[in-house]
Every structure is written in C-alpha cells, then in structure tokens.
Amino acid sequence: MAKREPKRLLLRLDPAIHEAIAKWAADDLRSINGQIEYALRAALERAGRLPKGE
C-alpha cells in the first residue's frame, strides 16, 4: 500500500494563539505542526467526525 502524502496548508494564526500552541507543543515534546494535528484529531474525534481508519 502506498504511503499517503501529507497535505500542505498555509495557516494564519493570531500571535497569541501561536505562542500558546508553541508552549503546549514544547511541553508535549512535539513540533508545532504535530501539536496542531493532535488538537485537530482530538476535536474531530469529540465531534464524531474522525475519518474511518484514523
């Protein structure tokens, strides 16, 4: 099975939000990108919208 290529996305954030995510990511030993993906997956799961197989 071929590996799926990640989608690239330009994201504009309020500087205070970026700073908060950066601190959260550092606390969890993740990159900022990894932390944003983690938060989005958690939100999708809570909303019952996480795609099958994820």
N, C-alpha and C positions, 0 to 999 in steps of 0.2 A: 504494500500500500504506500502510495506517495505521501510524503510529508506535506501538510498544508502550509503554505507560505503566509506569515502574519500580514495583516493589512496595516498599512501606514496611514497615520492620521495626524493632521495638524490640529492641535488643541490650544485654544486660548484660555488662560486661567487668570483670575484675579490674583495679584501677587500674594495676598494673604492666604488664599487657598493653596497656592503652590508651596508656600513656606510650610503650611500645616501638613500637607501631603509629604513634603520632603522630610520633615521631622518624624512623621509616622513611619515612613519607609526606612529611615535610619534605625529607628527603634526595632523594627521587624527584620532588619538586615536584608532589605530588598532595594531594588532600584526604584526610582520614582515611577517609571513605566510599569514595573511589576506591581507596585502598590496600587496604581490606578486600575490595572486589570483585576487585581484581587478585590478591590472595592466594587468594581462593576459586576464581577461574577457574584459576589455576595448579594448585591442589590437585585440582580436578575433572579437568583435563587429564592430570595424572600418574596419576590413578586410572582413566582411561579412561571418565569419566562426563560429560564436557563435552557438552551437547546439540548435535545436528547444527546446522550453520549458525552456530555461535558462534565 
